[in-house]
Amino acid sequence: MKKSVIIQASSRSHGDTNKIVNYIAKNNDMDVIDLRTKNIGHYDYEYKNKGDDFLGLITHIIETYDTIIFATPVYWYSMSGILKVFFDRISDLIRVHKDTGRKLRGKNMTMISSSNSDDLKEGFSMPFVESANYLGMNYLGDIHVYIENDFINNEVKLKIDTFIETINNTI
Ligand SMILES: Cc1cc2nc3c(=O)[nH]c(=O)nc-3n(C[C@H](O)[C@H](O)[C@H](O)COP(=O)(O)O)c2cc1C
């Protein structure tokens, strides 16, 4: 198993983040999971949402992929709400499905943030770095990319290509 998956975490399936995700997936033969299409409830202390899509999805990810690339738009200086809910639900793997949670150890995590300008604020990547550390995952780094006038410019394309090449040389 040496497969990578891009987890797209935008509130629109065919928006700016999707342009970046498509560019990467097409050039690198990677699978994409669109979190927006999944029914994943907020974290619940009594695990009342055990019947939603989270456990099946994370189990599939763990069984299929070594490397998880989170692709999130910048919403209010942070990861998207959809992705934050997904991270919150990883707590189910710490409190309830511990065997599944332990299988995240040794897997790779990376992150791509997207917005409309090259001005990511400091600290954006901290939750990803620290979550990877906490879960025993290897954090392979991150990049910020931006879409201008609905296009990925050549500078951004080069940044993406270099980043993906670095990841592929690491895993
Ligand atoms: C709810 C919301 C909050 C946003 N907050 C920020 C922000 O804090 N900083 C920023 O640079 N752009 C912000 N933006 C702009 C988006 O990051 C940008 O348009 C991005 O490319 C949208 O990607 P998407 O089409 O995948 O949603 C925000 C957009 C939305 C919808």
The ligand as an SDF file (V2000), in Angstrom:
LIG
                    3D

 31 33  0  0  0  0  0  0  0  0999 V2000
  -16.7920   31.5780    4.6250 C   0  0  0  0  0  0  0  0  0  0  0  0
  -15.5850   32.1250    3.9200 C   0  0  0  0  0  0  0  0  0  0  0  0
  -14.5570   32.6510    4.6560 C   0  0  0  0  0  0  0  0  0  0  0  0
  -13.3950   33.1160    4.0350 C   0  0  0  0  0  0  0  0  0  0  0  0
  -12.3720   33.5890    4.7930 N   0  0  0  0  0  0  0  0  0  0  0  0
  -11.2000   33.9430    4.1990 C   0  0  0  0  0  0  0  0  0  0  0  0
  -10.0750   34.3540    4.9830 C   0  0  0  0  0  0  0  0  0  0  0  0
  -10.1170   34.4020    6.2000 O   0  0  0  0  0  0  0  0  0  0  0  0
   -8.9370   34.6830    4.3330 N   0  0  0  0  0  0  0  0  0  0  0  0
   -8.8380   34.6280    2.9610 C   0  0  0  0  0  0  0  0  0  0  0  0
   -7.7880   34.9360    2.4240 O   0  0  0  0  0  0  0  0  0  0  0  0
   -9.8930   34.2480    2.1990 N   0  0  0  0  0  0  0  0  0  0  0  0
  -11.0590   33.8990    2.7900 C   0  0  0  0  0  0  0  0  0  0  0  0
  -12.1260   33.4780    2.0190 N   0  0  0  0  0  0  0  0  0  0  0  0
  -11.9360   33.3520    0.5580 C   0  0  0  0  0  0  0  0  0  0  0  0
  -11.6270   31.9040    0.1640 C   0  0  0  0  0  0  0  0  0  0  0  0
  -10.4930   31.4050    0.8770 O   0  0  0  0  0  0  0  0  0  0  0  0
  -11.3120   31.7750   -1.3020 C   0  0  0  0  0  0  0  0  0  0  0  0
  -12.3210   32.3680   -2.0820 O   0  0  0  0  0  0  0  0  0  0  0  0
  -11.1180   30.3260   -1.6950 C   0  0  0  0  0  0  0  0  0  0  0  0
  -10.4490   30.2760   -2.9330 O   0  0  0  0  0  0  0  0  0  0  0  0
  -12.4550   29.6110   -1.7630 C   0  0  0  0  0  0  0  0  0  0  0  0
  -12.2610   28.2590   -2.0860 O   0  0  0  0  0  0  0  0  0  0  0  0
  -13.5210   27.3410   -2.4070 P   0  0  0  0  0  0  0  0  0  0  0  0
  -14.0710   27.7720   -3.7500 O   0  0  0  0  0  0  0  0  0  0  0  0
  -12.9990   25.9410   -2.4560 O   0  0  0  0  0  0  0  0  0  0  0  0
  -14.5060   27.5550   -1.3000 O   0  0  0  0  0  0  0  0  0  0  0  0
  -13.2940   33.0540    2.6230 C   0  0  0  0  0  0  0  0  0  0  0  0
  -14.3600   32.5340    1.8790 C   0  0  0  0  0  0  0  0  0  0  0  0
  -15.4890   32.0680    2.5050 C   0  0  0  0  0  0  0  0  0  0  0  0
  -16.6260   31.4980    1.6860 C   0  0  0  0  0  0  0  0  0  0  0  0
  1  2  1  0
  2  3  1  0
  2 30  2  0
  3  4  2  0
  4  5  1  0
  4 28  1  0
  5  6  2  0
  6  7  1  0
  6 13  1  0
  7  8  2  0
  7  9  1  0
  9 10  1  0
 10 11  2  0
 10 12  1  0
 12 13  2  0
 13 14  1  0
 14 15  1  0
 14 28  1  0
 15 16  1  0
 16 17  1  0
 16 18  1  0
 18 19  1  0
 18 20  1  0
 20 21  1  0
 20 22  1  0
 22 23  1  0
 23 24  1  0
 24 25  2  0
 24 26  1  0
 24 27  1  0
 28 29  2  0
 29 30  1  0
 30 31  1  0
M  END
$$$$
